Amino acid sequence: MHKTYTDPFSHIFDQLRELKSLIIDIKNTPKEDYSKKYYTYHQVADLLHVDYQSIRNYVSSGMITAKEIGPRKKLIHHYQIFNEDQTLKNFKYKRKA
């Protein structure tokens, strides 16, 4: 009798190769450019789960800087409300120096 050897791990290796190619595809996807992303006061209020007036108070106190776009329009840059790892900054209970 002649036995043929089949690799019991070939299925696992195939799945690992497929998983590796998926990870490389995810890693190589272009990242969103946040350097030109701005938010209105209402959008920032929705993101931070606070009232619109709180955002106005943060801007007037200097905790957040807003850029004037027109005579009445002010926008807040993405990096004013997000950290480098894209987590929200904490503005509550921040003491003035």
LOPAMI-11650 format. One record per residue: residue number from 1; chain; x, y, z of N, C-alpha, C in turn; residue in three letters. Coordinates in nm, 4 decimals. Layout:
{num = NUM; chaine = A; n.east = X; n.north = Y; n.up = Z; ca.east = X; ca.north = Y; ca.up = Z; c.east = X; c.north = Y; c.up = Z; residu = ala};
...
//
This chain:
{num = 1; chaine = A; n.east = 0.0821; n.north = -0.1187; n.up = 0.0000; ca.east = 0.0000; ca.north = 0.0000; ca.up = 0.0000; c.east = 0.0867; c.north = 0.1254; c.up = 0.0000; residu = met};
{num = 2; chaine = A; n.east = 0.0445; n.north = 0.2177; n.up = -0.0822; ca.east = 0.1180; ca.north = 0.3431; ca.up = -0.0931; c.east = 0.0289; c.north = 0.4565; c.up = -0.0428; residu = his};
{num = 3; chaine = A; n.east = 0.0736; n.north = 0.5207; n.up = 0.0641; ca.east = -0.0047; ca.north = 0.6300; ca.up = 0.1223; c.east = 0.0449; c.north = 0.7634; c.up = 0.0672; residu = lys};
{num = 4; chaine = A; n.east = -0.0501; n.north = 0.8505; n.up = 0.0394; ca.east = -0.0121; ca.north = 0.9849; ca.up = -0.0028; c.east = -0.0298; c.north = 1.0784; c.up = 0.1158; residu = thr};
{num = 5; chaine = A; n.east = 0.0633; n.north = 1.1665; n.up = 0.1265; ca.east = 0.0618; ca.north = 1.2596; ca.up = 0.2385; c.east = -0.0096; c.north = 1.3882; c.up = 0.1969; residu = tyr};
{num = 6; chaine = A; n.east = -0.1062; n.north = 1.4302; n.up = 0.2776; ca.east = -0.1718; ca.north = 1.5595; ca.up = 0.2563; c.east = -0.1436; c.north = 1.6462; c.up = 0.3781; residu = thr};
{num = 7; chaine = A; n.east = -0.1135; n.north = 1.7672; n.up = 0.3494; ca.east = -0.0796; ca.north = 1.8612; ca.up = 0.4559; c.east = -0.2076; c.north = 1.9033; c.up = 0.5290; residu = asp};
{num = 8; chaine = A; n.east = -0.2187; n.north = 1.8747; n.up = 0.6586; ca.east = -0.3413; ca.north = 1.9126; ca.up = 0.7307; c.east = -0.3512; c.north = 2.0636; c.up = 0.7570; residu = pro};
{num = 9; chaine = A; n.east = -0.2419; n.north = 2.1347; n.up = 0.7399; ca.east = -0.2404; ca.north = 2.2775; ca.up = 0.7688; c.east = -0.2526; c.north = 2.3646; c.up = 0.6437; residu = phe};
{num = 10; chaine = A; n.east = -0.2675; n.north = 2.3039; n.up = 0.5292; ca.east = -0.2729; ca.north = 2.3826; ca.up = 0.4056; c.east = -0.3932; c.north = 2.4772; c.up = 0.4042; residu = ser};
{num = 11; chaine = A; n.east = -0.5039; n.north = 2.4343; n.up = 0.4570; ca.east = -0.6230; ca.north = 2.5200; ca.up = 0.4627; c.east = -0.5973; c.north = 2.6420; c.up = 0.5524; residu = his};
{num = 12; chaine = A; n.east = -0.5305; n.north = 2.6214; n.up = 0.6637; ca.east = -0.4990; ca.north = 2.7310; ca.up = 0.7554; c.east = -0.4007; c.north = 2.8276; c.up = 0.6896; residu = ile};
{num = 13; chaine = A; n.east = -0.3005; n.north = 2.7753; n.up = 0.6194; ca.east = -0.2036; ca.north = 2.8611; ca.up = 0.5519; c.east = -0.2704; c.north = 2.9444; c.up = 0.4421; residu = phe};
{num = 14; chaine = A; n.east = -0.3648; n.north = 2.8853; n.up = 0.3708; ca.east = -0.4380; ca.north = 2.9607; ca.up = 0.2683; c.east = -0.5171; c.north = 3.0752; c.up = 0.3307; residu = asp};
{num = 15; chaine = A; n.east = -0.5811; n.north = 3.0479; n.up = 0.4410; ca.east = -0.6569; ca.north = 3.1531; ca.up = 0.5090; c.east = -0.5643; c.north = 3.2617; c.up = 0.5626; residu = gln};
{num = 16; chaine = A; n.east = -0.4486; n.north = 3.2255; n.up = 0.6139; ca.east = -0.3525; ca.north = 3.3240; ca.up = 0.6624; c.east = -0.3003; c.north = 3.4119; c.up = 0.5484; residu = leu};
{num = 17; chaine = A; n.east = -0.2758; n.north = 3.3522; n.up = 0.4305; ca.east = -0.2323; ca.north = 3.4309; ca.up = 0.3156; c.east = -0.3404; c.north = 3.5307; c.up = 0.2736; residu = arg};
{num = 18; chaine = A; n.east = -0.4648; n.north = 3.4861; n.up = 0.2749; ca.east = -0.5760; ca.north = 3.5746; ca.up = 0.2391; c.east = -0.5902; c.north = 3.6874; c.up = 0.3420; residu = glu};
{num = 19; chaine = A; n.east = -0.5768; n.north = 3.6533; n.up = 0.4696; ca.east = -0.5857; ca.north = 3.7535; ca.up = 0.5757; c.east = -0.4709; c.north = 3.8540; c.up = 0.5646; residu = leu};
{num = 20; chaine = A; n.east = -0.3533; n.north = 3.8071; n.up = 0.5325; ca.east = -0.2384; ca.north = 3.8962; ca.up = 0.5161; c.east = -0.2605; c.north = 3.9926; c.up = 0.4005; residu = lys};
{num = 21; chaine = A; n.east = -0.3145; n.north = 3.9457; n.up = 0.2912; ca.east = -0.3397; ca.north = 4.0347; ca.up = 0.1774; c.east = -0.4479; c.north = 4.1376; c.up = 0.2115; residu = ser};
{num = 22; chaine = A; n.east = -0.5487; n.north = 4.0993; n.up = 0.2901; ca.east = -0.6513; ca.north = 4.1946; ca.up = 0.3319; c.east = -0.5925; c.north = 4.3023; c.up = 0.4229; residu = leu};
{num = 23; chaine = A; n.east = -0.5050; n.north = 4.2644; n.up = 0.5129; ca.east = -0.4414; ca.north = 4.3606; ca.up = 0.6034; c.east = -0.3530; c.north = 4.4572; c.up = 0.5253; residu = ile};
{num = 24; chaine = A; n.east = -0.2820; n.north = 4.4084; n.up = 0.4273; ca.east = -0.1974; ca.north = 4.4963; ca.up = 0.3451; c.east = -0.2843; c.north = 4.5933; c.up = 0.2666; residu = ile};
{num = 25; chaine = A; n.east = -0.3980; n.north = 4.5473; n.up = 0.2152; ca.east = -0.4896; ca.north = 4.6374; ca.up = 0.1431; c.east = -0.5440; c.north = 4.7462; c.up = 0.2347; residu = asp};
{num = 26; chaine = A; n.east = -0.5801; n.north = 4.7096; n.up = 0.3571; ca.east = -0.6317; ca.north = 4.8077; ca.up = 0.4529; c.east = -0.5227; c.north = 4.9082; c.up = 0.4896; residu = ile};
{num = 27; chaine = A; n.east = -0.4015; n.north = 4.8590; n.up = 0.5071; ca.east = -0.2908; ca.north = 4.9459; ca.up = 0.5448; c.east = -0.2568; c.north = 5.0445; c.up = 0.4343; residu = lys};
{num = 28; chaine = A; n.east = -0.2714; n.north = 5.0052; n.up = 0.3092; ca.east = -0.2330; ca.north = 5.0900; ca.up = 0.1968; c.east = -0.3451; c.north = 5.1813; c.up = 0.1478; residu = asn};
{num = 29; chaine = A; n.east = -0.4626; n.north = 5.1774; n.up = 0.2091; ca.east = -0.5692; ca.north = 5.2670; ca.up = 0.1664; c.east = -0.5319; c.north = 5.4103; c.up = 0.2026; residu = thr};
{num = 30; chaine = A; n.east = -0.5644; n.north = 5.5050; n.up = 0.1164; ca.east = -0.5290; ca.north = 5.6442; ca.up = 0.1478; c.east = -0.6103; c.north = 5.6956; c.up = 0.2653; residu = pro};
{num = 31; chaine = A; n.east = -0.5437; n.north = 5.7698; n.up = 0.3513; ca.east = -0.6095; ca.north = 5.8240; ca.up = 0.4696; c.east = -0.6711; c.north = 5.9578; c.up = 0.4360; residu = lys};
{num = 32; chaine = A; n.east = -0.7771; n.north = 5.9923; n.up = 0.5095; ca.east = -0.8463; ca.north = 6.1176; ca.up = 0.4855; c.east = -0.7602; c.north = 6.2344; c.up = 0.5318; residu = glu};
{num = 33; chaine = A; n.east = -0.7587; n.north = 6.3392; n.up = 0.4520; ca.east = -0.6802; ca.north = 6.4584; ca.up = 0.4833; c.east = -0.7634; c.north = 6.5508; c.up = 0.5709; residu = asp};
{num = 34; chaine = A; n.east = -0.7239; n.north = 6.5641; n.up = 0.6973; ca.east = -0.7981; ca.north = 6.6469; ca.up = 0.7913; c.east = -0.7427; c.north = 6.7893; c.up = 0.8003; residu = tyr};
{num = 35; chaine = A; n.east = -0.6396; n.north = 6.8207; n.up = 0.7239; ca.east = -0.5803; ca.north = 6.9532; ca.up = 0.7339; c.east = -0.6707; c.north = 7.0619; c.up = 0.6767; residu = ser};
{num = 36; chaine = A; n.east = -0.7675; n.north = 7.0239; n.up = 0.5940; ca.east = -0.8582; ca.north = 7.1225; ca.up = 0.5350; c.east = -1.0026; c.north = 7.0996; c.up = 0.5777; residu = lys};
{num = 37; chaine = A; n.east = -1.0223; n.north = 7.0295; n.up = 0.6862; ca.east = -1.1580; ca.north = 6.9983; ca.up = 0.7315; c.east = -1.1980; c.north = 7.0940; c.up = 0.8433; residu = lys};
{num = 38; chaine = A; n.east = -1.3112; n.north = 7.1591; n.up = 0.8246; ca.east = -1.3636; ca.north = 7.2550; ca.up = 0.9213; c.east = -1.5062; c.north = 7.2186; c.up = 0.9571; residu = tyr};
{num = 39; chaine = A; n.east = -1.5472; n.north = 7.2582; n.up = 1.0782; ca.east = -1.6812; ca.north = 7.2297; ca.up = 1.1283; c.east = -1.7486; c.north = 7.3590; c.up = 1.1720; residu = tyr};
{num = 40; chaine = A; n.east = -1.8810; n.north = 7.3607; n.up = 1.1618; ca.east = -1.9570; ca.north = 7.4731; ca.up = 1.2147; c.east = -1.9765; c.north = 7.4539; c.up = 1.3645; residu = thr};
{num = 41; chaine = A; n.east = -2.0268; n.north = 7.5571; n.up = 1.4305; ca.east = -2.0507; ca.north = 7.5473; ca.up = 1.5744; c.east = -2.1520; c.north = 7.4369; c.up = 1.6046; residu = tyr};
{num = 42; chaine = A; n.east = -2.2544; n.north = 7.4250; n.up = 1.5232; ca.east = -2.3572; ca.north = 7.3234; ca.up = 1.5476; c.east = -2.3018; c.north = 7.1819; c.up = 1.5295; residu = his};
{num = 43; chaine = A; n.east = -2.2159; n.north = 7.1623; n.up = 1.4302; ca.east = -2.1561; ca.north = 7.0302; ca.up = 1.4100; c.east = -2.0662; c.north = 6.9923; c.up = 1.5271; residu = gln};
{num = 44; chaine = A; n.east = -1.9890; n.north = 7.0886; n.up = 1.5774; ca.east = -1.9018; ca.north = 7.0617; ca.up = 1.6921; c.east = -1.9858; c.north = 7.0326; c.up = 1.8162; residu = val};
{num = 45; chaine = A; n.east = -2.0953; n.north = 7.1047; n.up = 1.8324; ca.east = -2.1835; ca.north = 7.0794; ca.up = 1.9468; c.east = -2.2409; c.north = 6.9387; c.up = 1.9403; residu = ala};
{num = 46; chaine = A; n.east = -2.2774; n.north = 6.8919; n.up = 1.8214; ca.east = -2.3283; ca.north = 6.7556; ca.up = 1.8072; c.east = -2.2191; c.north = 6.6522; c.up = 1.8344; residu = asp};
{num = 47; chaine = A; n.east = -2.0970; n.north = 6.6794; n.up = 1.7883; ca.east = -1.9870; ca.north = 6.5851; ca.up = 1.8111; c.east = -1.9514; c.north = 6.5735; c.up = 1.9587; residu = leu};
{num = 48; chaine = A; n.east = -1.9507; n.north = 6.6858; n.up = 2.0288; ca.east = -1.9109; ca.north = 6.6864; ca.up = 2.1697; c.east = -2.0276; c.north = 6.6623; c.up = 2.2649; residu = leu};
{num = 49; chaine = A; n.east = -2.1490; n.north = 6.6539; n.up = 2.2106; ca.east = -2.2703; ca.north = 6.6317; ca.up = 2.2911; c.east = -2.2898; c.north = 6.7420; c.up = 2.3949; residu = his};
{num = 50; chaine = A; n.east = -2.2720; n.north = 6.8651; n.up = 2.3486; ca.east = -2.2960; ca.north = 6.9817; ca.up = 2.4325; c.east = -2.3869; c.north = 7.0767; c.up = 2.3548; residu = val};
{num = 51; chaine = A; n.east = -2.4277; n.north = 7.1832; n.up = 2.4204; ca.east = -2.5143; ca.north = 7.2810; ca.up = 2.3573; c.east = -2.4327; c.north = 7.3764; c.up = 2.2700; residu = asp};
{num = 52; chaine = A; n.east = -2.5002; n.north = 7.4380; n.up = 2.1748; ca.east = -2.4390; ca.north = 7.5357; ca.up = 2.0851; c.east = -2.3758; c.north = 7.6497; c.up = 2.1640; residu = tyr};
{num = 53; chaine = A; n.east = -2.4410; n.north = 7.6937; n.up = 2.2690; ca.east = -2.3900; ca.north = 7.8041; ca.up = 2.3503; c.east = -2.2595; c.north = 7.7656; c.up = 2.4200; residu = gln};
{num = 54; chaine = A; n.east = -2.2445; n.north = 7.6396; n.up = 2.4566; ca.east = -2.1194; ca.north = 7.5945; ca.up = 2.5184; c.east = -2.0027; c.north = 7.6110; c.up = 2.4213; residu = ser};
{num = 55; chaine = A; n.east = -2.0241; n.north = 7.5802; n.up = 2.2954; ca.east = -1.9191; ca.north = 7.5960; ca.up = 2.1949; c.east = -1.8834; c.north = 7.7439; c.up = 2.1792; residu = ile};
{num = 56; chaine = A; n.east = -1.9847; n.north = 7.8293; n.up = 2.1794; ca.east = -1.9576; ca.north = 7.9727; ca.up = 2.1714; c.east = -1.8783; c.north = 8.0196; c.up = 2.2933; residu = arg};
{num = 57; chaine = A; n.east = -1.9102; n.north = 7.9659; n.up = 2.4103; ca.east = -1.8357; ca.north = 8.0014; ca.up = 2.5316; c.east = -1.6907; c.north = 7.9508; c.up = 2.5238; residu = asn};
{num = 58; chaine = A; n.east = -1.6701; n.north = 7.8298; n.up = 2.4707; ca.east = -1.5347; ca.north = 7.7758; ca.up = 2.4553; c.east = -1.4529; c.north = 7.8642; c.up = 2.3624; residu = tyr};
{num = 59; chaine = A; n.east = -1.5145; n.north = 7.9122; n.up = 2.2544; ca.east = -1.4429; ca.north = 7.9977; ca.up = 2.1595; c.east = -1.4129; c.north = 8.1330; c.up = 2.2228; residu = val};
{num = 60; chaine = A; n.east = -1.5101; n.north = 8.1893; n.up = 2.2939; ca.east = -1.4864; ca.north = 8.3217; ca.up = 2.3536; c.east = -1.3847; c.north = 8.3151; c.up = 2.4675; residu = ser};
{num = 61; chaine = A; n.east = -1.3762; n.north = 8.2014; n.up = 2.5379; ca.east = -1.2783; ca.north = 8.1885; ca.up = 2.6457; c.east = -1.1400; c.north = 8.1496; c.up = 2.5944; residu = ser};
{num = 62; chaine = A; n.east = -1.1307; n.north = 8.1080; n.up = 2.4682; ca.east = -1.0008; ca.north = 8.0737; ca.up = 2.4104; c.east = -0.9670; c.north = 7.9265; c.up = 2.4168; residu = gly};
{num = 63; chaine = A; n.east = -1.0571; n.north = 7.8419; n.up = 2.4653; ca.east = -1.0299; ca.north = 7.6983; ca.up = 2.4688; c.east = -1.0266; c.north = 7.6402; c.up = 2.3278; residu = met};
{num = 64; chaine = A; n.east = -1.1062; n.north = 7.6974; n.up = 2.2375; ca.east = -1.1105; ca.north = 7.6576; ca.up = 2.0976; c.east = -1.0913; c.north = 7.7838; c.up = 2.0154; residu = ile};
{num = 65; chaine = A; n.east = -1.0106; n.north = 7.7739; n.up = 1.9099; ca.east = -0.9963; ca.north = 7.8892; ca.up = 1.8209; c.east = -1.0792; c.north = 7.8650; c.up = 1.6960; residu = thr};
{num = 66; chaine = A; n.east = -1.1507; n.north = 7.9674; n.up = 1.6530; ca.east = -1.2350; ca.north = 7.9597; ca.up = 1.5348; c.east = -1.1817; c.north = 8.0547; c.up = 1.4293; residu = ala};
{num = 67; chaine = A; n.east = -1.1955; n.north = 8.0145; n.up = 1.3050; ca.east = -1.1480; ca.north = 8.0950; ca.up = 1.1928; c.east = -1.2671; c.north = 8.1663; c.up = 1.1306; residu = lys};
{num = 68; chaine = A; n.east = -1.2527; n.north = 8.2968; n.up = 1.1116; ca.east = -1.3612; ca.north = 8.3738; ca.up = 1.0511; c.east = -1.3546; c.north = 8.3579; c.up = 0.8998; residu = glu};
{num = 69; chaine = A; n.east = -1.4647; n.north = 8.3116; n.up = 0.8426; ca.east = -1.4718; ca.north = 8.2889; ca.up = 0.6993; c.east = -1.5383; c.north = 8.4074; c.up = 0.6296; residu = ile};
{num = 70; chaine = A; n.east = -1.6394; n.north = 8.4619; n.up = 0.6900; ca.east = -1.7096; ca.north = 8.5754; ca.up = 0.6330; c.east = -1.7441; c.north = 8.6736; c.up = 0.7423; residu = gly};
{num = 71; chaine = A; n.east = -1.8358; n.north = 8.7643; n.up = 0.7137; ca.east = -1.8712; ca.north = 8.8617; ca.up = 0.8173; c.east = -1.9397; c.north = 8.7981; c.up = 0.9380; residu = pro};
{num = 72; chaine = A; n.east = -2.0112; n.north = 8.6895; n.up = 0.9173; ca.east = -2.0824; ca.north = 8.6263; ca.up = 1.0288; c.east = -2.0479; c.north = 8.4789; c.up = 1.0457; residu = arg};
{num = 73; chaine = A; n.east = -1.9664; n.north = 8.4238; n.up = 0.9589; ca.east = -1.9405; ca.north = 8.2798; ca.up = 0.9581; c.east = -1.8077; c.north = 8.2496; c.up = 1.0252; residu = lys};
{num = 74; chaine = A; n.east = -1.8093; n.north = 8.1619; n.up = 1.1250; ca.east = -1.6879; ca.north = 8.1155; ca.up = 1.1909; c.east = -1.6862; c.north = 7.9638; c.up = 1.1854; residu = lys};
{num = 75; chaine = A; n.east = -1.5713; n.north = 7.9086; n.up = 1.1516; ca.east = -1.5557; ca.north = 7.7640; ca.up = 1.1436; c.east = -1.4419; c.north = 7.7198; c.up = 1.2351; residu = leu};
{num = 76; chaine = A; n.east = -1.4526; n.north = 7.5967; n.up = 1.2830; ca.east = -1.3542; ca.north = 7.5394; ca.up = 1.3753; c.east = -1.2796; c.north = 7.4290; c.up = 1.3032; residu = ile};
{num = 77; chaine = A; n.east = -1.1477; n.north = 7.4342; n.up = 1.3105; ca.east = -1.0635; ca.north = 7.3351; ca.up = 1.2439; c.east = -1.0760; c.north = 7.1991; c.up = 1.3119; residu = his};
{num = 78; chaine = A; n.east = -1.0530; n.north = 7.0949; n.up = 1.2343; ca.east = -1.0645; ca.north = 6.9569; ca.up = 1.2825; c.east = -0.9738; c.north = 6.9304; c.up = 1.4024; residu = his};
{num = 79; chaine = A; n.east = -0.8512; n.north = 6.9789; n.up = 1.3970; ca.east = -0.7559; ca.north = 6.9501; ca.up = 1.5046; c.east = -0.7799; c.north = 7.0325; c.up = 1.6310; residu = tyr};
{num = 80; chaine = A; n.east = -0.8755; n.north = 7.1237; n.up = 1.6281; ca.east = -0.9135; ca.north = 7.1949; ca.up = 1.7501; c.east = -0.9998; c.north = 7.1077; c.up = 1.8408; residu = gln};
{num = 81; chaine = A; n.east = -1.0685; n.north = 7.0095; n.up = 1.7822; ca.east = -1.1595; ca.north = 6.9252; ca.up = 1.8624; c.east = -1.1182; c.north = 6.7791; c.up = 1.8663; residu = ile};
{num = 82; chaine = A; n.east = -1.0231; n.north = 6.7385; n.up = 1.7802; ca.east = -0.9771; ca.north = 6.5998; ca.up = 1.7787; c.east = -0.8288; c.north = 6.5937; c.up = 1.8111; residu = phe};
{num = 83; chaine = A; n.east = -0.7868; n.north = 6.4849; n.up = 1.8782; ca.east = -0.6451; ca.north = 6.4587; ca.up = 1.9024; c.east = -0.5820; c.north = 6.4003; c.up = 1.7766; residu = asn};
{num = 84; chaine = A; n.east = -0.4517; n.north = 6.3735; n.up = 1.7798; ca.east = -0.3842; ca.north = 6.3161; ca.up = 1.6643; c.east = -0.4329; c.north = 6.1755; c.up = 1.6327; residu = glu};
{num = 85; chaine = A; n.east = -0.4779; n.north = 6.1018; n.up = 1.7336; ca.east = -0.5285; ca.north = 5.9664; ca.up = 1.7102; c.east = -0.6792; c.north = 5.9652; c.up = 1.6829; residu = asp};
{num = 86; chaine = A; n.east = -0.7342; n.north = 6.0809; n.up = 1.6461; ca.east = -0.8742; ca.north = 6.0993; ca.up = 1.6075; c.east = -0.9735; c.north = 6.0714; c.up = 1.7194; residu = gln};
{num = 87; chaine = A; n.east = -0.9315; n.north = 6.0884; n.up = 1.8438; ca.east = -1.0242; ca.north = 6.0823; ca.up = 1.9561; c.east = -1.0627; c.north = 6.2242; c.up = 1.9939; residu = thr};
{num = 88; chaine = A; n.east = -1.1811; n.north = 6.2395; n.up = 2.0474; ca.east = -1.2292; ca.north = 6.3727; ca.up = 2.0842; c.east = -1.1526; c.north = 6.4272; c.up = 2.2035; residu = leu};
{num = 89; chaine = A; n.east = -1.1225; n.north = 6.5553; n.up = 2.1998; ca.east = -1.0596; ca.north = 6.6197; ca.up = 2.3142; c.east = -1.1642; c.north = 6.6421; c.up = 2.4219; residu = lys};
{num = 90; chaine = A; n.east = -1.1197; n.north = 6.6490; n.up = 2.5448; ca.east = -1.2099; ca.north = 6.6713; ca.up = 2.6571; c.east = -1.2050; c.north = 6.8190; c.up = 2.6955; residu = asn};
{num = 91; chaine = A; n.east = -1.3195; n.north = 6.8865; n.up = 2.6849; ca.east = -1.3258; ca.north = 7.0284; ca.up = 2.7164; c.east = -1.3965; c.north = 7.0558; c.up = 2.8479; residu = phe};
{num = 92; chaine = A; n.east = -1.4626; n.north = 6.9588; n.up = 2.9035; ca.east = -1.5374; ca.north = 6.9817; ca.up = 3.0270; c.east = -1.4418; c.north = 6.9906; c.up = 3.1438; residu = lys};
{num = 93; chaine = A; n.east = -1.4728; n.north = 7.0796; n.up = 3.2349; ca.east = -1.4000; ca.north = 7.0963; ca.up = 3.3605; c.east = -1.2542; c.north = 7.1315; c.up = 3.3399; residu = tyr};
{num = 94; chaine = A; n.east = -1.2244; n.north = 7.2015; n.up = 3.2321; ca.east = -1.0875; ca.north = 7.2436; ca.up = 3.2075; c.east = -1.0651; c.north = 7.3782; c.up = 3.2757; residu = lys};
{num = 95; chaine = A; n.east = -0.9686; n.north = 7.3838; n.up = 3.3642; ca.east = -0.9416; ca.north = 7.5066; ca.up = 3.4386; c.east = -0.8577; c.north = 7.6017; c.up = 3.3573; residu = arg};
{num = 96; chaine = A; n.east = -0.8801; n.north = 7.7290; n.up = 3.3815; ca.east = -0.7986; ca.north = 7.8299; ca.up = 3.3149; c.east = -0.6664; c.north = 7.8426; c.up = 3.3875; residu = lys};
{num = 97; chaine = A; n.east = -0.5608; n.north = 7.8633; n.up = 3.3110; ca.east = -0.4275; ca.north = 7.8757; ca.up = 3.3709; c.east = -0.4000; c.north = 8.0160; c.up = 3.4164; residu = ala};
//
